[in-house]
Amino acid sequence: MAIQKANTSKTVRQLYNDNKKGKINCSLAIQRNYVWNNEQESELVHTALDGYIILPIVTVDMNDALYHIIDGNQRLTALFRFINGEFAISNKTPELEDGTEINGLKFEDLTDEQKEQFFDNTLISIYILKNITDEQIDRQFYKFNNGTSMSKFGRIKALLTGKKMEFVNQINNTNFFKNVISITEGTRNKNEKDKQVVLETISILMNGYNMGFDELEEFAKILNKQDIPQNIKDLMHNTVKYLEQAFPVYDKKLKQTHIPIIFSLAVRAQNDEIRPEQFGGLIQIFFKNNPSGSTYSNASGAGAGKKEKIKTRLDELIKYYNENISSAPDYKIPEPRITGKRGRPLGSTKNKEEKLADSNPPENPLPLVASPESLS
């Protein structure tokens, strides 16, 4: 069935009120996190105040009276943030065409005339797509962004249907991926590295090291034509719970490069009936005993996403597991680092306590029905 199209327009005030009433959904799985900087936000405000056209937004009609945004999320978020007083106009912003300086102003600092121009005279066109499938939504999003400066993962995400990205987001929001592994907040928000790690993990569970992480876009194209197998979804859920017990607090050693490898070996450990605390202790000692220059470390540097280096890291970790798992101690929560003459710890332990994972084992865990052949 052909996609049906309609269009309307609303003022910034009308859109702002719609958003306050919960009528605007900017959280479709395909959407990027908010990534605009202050200069981009300020340029949009400048555009509205000078009376120029703001690009349309594109929405999907899901028969629920909501505007589900597939293009325009960054623009709308910037407008709403300005109205809420969440940023001031950048000092790099030029004056308006009438010569008025607006540098450093917040919405509340605008004149009544400027507020009227911004709020009530700025019209934004809205395109509404009806009778559109998840696959067509993703294809439309990809066409909007094809050839633009999307991040690498943005291009990958555009290839996946909403349900697949919803699963990636679901795993990404677990305590292990959200609070335990070492990815900075800025990297999460701007580059979505945390979601990329989840997809890399799915890739290694499905492909072993037959496909490198550098080929993640190719993997996304494969998933575009099929679903994530249910046994892989079950395996992801069970292993996340296992790892949350293995690593009860944030651990700076658990960097992006290591997570899919550790995840793969955790599948083997569960099948071997290794307690999660013991598995965590093994990994903790492994990284302590693999300084710069070791085989594993060398395979974790430049080109770490290539399948040859993934194989090297996995082989090294499996070898260490086979030789040491029977005598591995339980994971030990790292002591706070001490510095200065008065021996004060670097940072508070409060965040670590807040990030404690739920140590209760999952009820009726699903059978571990899939694991990479290389781990058997």
TORDREN-365578 format. One record per residue (C-alpha): x, y, z; residue in one letter. Coordinates in steps of 0.2 Angstrom, whole numbers. Example, Ala and Ser with C-alpha at 12.3 -4.5 7.8 and 13.67 -1.06 7.14 Angstrom:
2
62,-22,39,a
68,-5,36,s
END
This chain:
376
0,0,0,m
7,17,-5,a
11,29,9,i
-2,43,12,q
4,61,15,k
-4,76,23,a
3,92,29,n
-2,106,41,t
7,120,50,s
8,126,68,k
16,140,77,t
30,137,89,v
18,141,103,r
6,128,97,q
19,115,96,l
26,120,113,y
9,118,121,n
6,101,112,d
23,95,119,n
18,100,137,k
2,90,134,k
12,75,129,g
6,75,111,k
23,75,103,i
34,59,103,n
52,62,100,c
57,45,106,s
55,33,92,l
69,20,92,a
77,27,76,i
80,44,83,q
96,51,88,r
100,57,106,n
100,76,107,y
117,82,100,v
115,100,95,w
128,112,103,n
124,130,108,n
129,138,92,e
117,127,82,q
103,130,95,e
107,149,94,s
107,149,75,e
89,141,75,l
83,155,87,v
91,168,76,h
82,161,61,t
65,162,70,a
68,180,76,l
73,186,59,d
58,178,51,g
66,166,40,y
59,148,37,i
63,134,49,i
64,117,40,l
48,107,41,p
46,92,53,i
40,75,47,v
29,64,58,t
20,47,57,v
2,45,60,d
-1,30,72,m
-19,33,75,n
-16,39,92,d
-18,58,90,a
1,60,93,l
15,68,82,y
28,54,81,h
43,63,75,i
55,55,62,i
63,71,56,d
65,87,66,g
68,81,83,n
84,91,85,q
75,107,80,r
60,105,91,l
70,101,106,t
81,116,103,a
66,127,102,l
58,120,118,f
74,121,127,r
76,140,123,f
58,143,129,i
62,134,145,n
77,145,148,g
89,130,147,e
102,140,136,f
107,158,132,a
110,163,114,i
129,161,109,s
140,176,110,n
145,170,92,k
128,174,85,t
127,189,73,p
115,203,76,e
97,203,69,l
94,211,52,e
87,226,61,d
104,228,70,g
98,221,87,t
111,212,97,e
104,196,105,i
120,188,111,n
119,181,129,g
100,183,129,l
88,170,136,k
70,168,131,f
64,178,146,e
76,193,141,d
68,195,124,l
57,210,121,t
38,208,119,d
40,210,101,e
53,197,99,q
44,185,110,k
29,187,98,e
39,185,83,q
47,169,90,f
32,162,98,f
17,167,88,d
23,172,71,n
35,158,67,t
26,144,58,l
33,127,56,i
26,115,42,s
22,98,48,i
22,83,35,y
11,68,41,i
14,51,34,l
0,38,36,k
-1,19,32,n
18,17,34,i
27,2,40,t
42,1,52,d
53,-3,37,e
46,12,27,q
49,23,42,i
67,18,43,d
69,19,24,r
62,37,24,q
74,42,39,f
89,35,29,y
84,45,14,k
82,61,25,f
100,58,31,n
109,50,16,n
124,61,12,g
123,71,28,t
136,71,42,s
127,57,52,m
138,48,64,s
143,30,59,k
131,23,71,f
117,35,64,g
119,27,47,r
119,9,55,i
103,13,65,k
94,20,50,a
96,2,42,l
87,-6,57,l
68,-7,59,t
60,1,75,g
58,-16,84,k
76,-21,82,k
82,-4,89,m
69,-5,103,e
78,-22,108,f
95,-13,107,v
88,1,118,n
81,-11,130,q
97,-20,133,i
106,-3,133,n
95,3,147,n
100,-12,159,t
111,-8,173,n
126,-17,166,f
126,-7,150,f
120,10,158,k
130,10,174,n
144,-3,175,v
154,-2,159,i
166,12,155,s
159,24,142,i
158,42,146,t
141,51,146,e
147,63,132,g
151,48,121,t
134,40,125,r
125,56,120,n
134,61,105,k
141,45,97,n
129,32,105,e
144,21,108,k
134,12,121,d
121,6,108,k
135,2,96,q
142,-10,109,v
126,-18,111,v
125,-21,93,l
143,-27,92,e
138,-40,106,t
124,-46,96,i
135,-48,81,s
148,-58,90,i
134,-70,97,l
127,-72,80,m
143,-73,70,n
158,-77,82,g
173,-67,75,y
168,-71,57,n
163,-53,55,m
172,-38,62,g
165,-24,71,f
172,-13,57,d
159,-22,47,e
144,-17,58,l
135,-8,44,e
136,-24,34,e
129,-33,49,f
115,-20,50,a
110,-23,32,k
109,-42,36,i
97,-38,51,l
87,-26,40,n
81,-42,30,k
78,-53,45,q
74,-52,64,d
86,-54,78,i
84,-73,82,p
74,-76,98,q
87,-87,106,n
99,-73,104,i
87,-61,113,k
85,-74,127,d
104,-76,128,l
106,-57,129,m
94,-55,143,h
101,-69,153,n
119,-64,151,t
115,-46,156,v
108,-52,172,k
123,-64,175,y
135,-50,172,l
126,-38,183,e
130,-50,197,q
148,-53,191,a
152,-34,191,f
141,-26,205,p
149,-8,202,v
155,3,189,y
172,-4,183,d
184,7,173,k
192,-8,165,k
176,-13,156,l
179,-3,141,k
170,-3,125,q
183,-14,116,t
181,-28,129,h
163,-29,132,i
157,-41,117,p
172,-52,121,i
168,-53,139,i
149,-56,135,f
154,-70,124,s
164,-79,137,l
150,-76,150,a
139,-87,139,v
152,-101,141,r
154,-98,160,a
135,-100,162,q
135,-116,153,n
149,-122,164,d
139,-117,179,e
152,-104,185,i
146,-92,198,r
145,-75,192,p
155,-68,206,e
169,-80,202,q
168,-75,183,f
169,-57,188,g
185,-61,198,g
193,-70,184,l
190,-55,172,i
196,-43,185,q
213,-52,188,i
215,-55,169,f
215,-36,165,f
227,-34,180,k
239,-46,173,n
238,-40,155,n
248,-24,155,p
253,-14,139,s
262,-24,127,g
253,-41,131,s
246,-50,116,t
228,-46,122,y
233,-27,124,s
241,-26,107,n
225,-33,99,a
215,-20,108,s
223,-5,101,g
222,2,83,a
211,-9,72,g
203,-18,87,a
187,-19,77,g
195,-31,64,k
189,-49,65,k
208,-55,66,e
210,-44,82,k
193,-49,89,i
199,-68,87,k
215,-64,95,t
207,-56,110,r
194,-70,112,l
207,-83,110,d
218,-75,124,e
203,-73,136,l
197,-91,133,i
215,-98,136,k
216,-88,152,y
198,-94,157,y
203,-113,154,n
219,-111,164,e
212,-101,179,n
193,-102,181,i
194,-116,194,s
205,-106,206,s
198,-88,202,a
193,-78,217,p
176,-68,218,d
176,-51,211,y
183,-38,223,k
175,-21,223,i
190,-9,220,p
195,2,234,e
194,21,231,p
210,28,225,r
220,38,238,i
229,54,234,t
236,70,243,g
244,72,259,k
228,70,269,r
224,53,260,g
207,59,253,r
199,47,240,p
197,53,222,l
179,56,221,g
165,50,232,s
160,32,234,t
142,38,233,k
140,35,214,n
147,17,216,k
134,13,229,e
121,20,218,e
127,9,204,k
125,-7,213,l
117,-20,202,a
103,-31,208,d
111,-46,215,s
96,-57,215,n
97,-71,202,p
84,-70,188,p
68,-80,192,e
66,-95,180,n
80,-91,169,p
78,-95,150,l
89,-109,144,p
106,-104,136,l
101,-110,119,v
114,-101,109,a
133,-97,110,s
147,-94,97,p
154,-110,90,e
171,-104,95,s
166,-105,113,l
159,-123,113,s
END
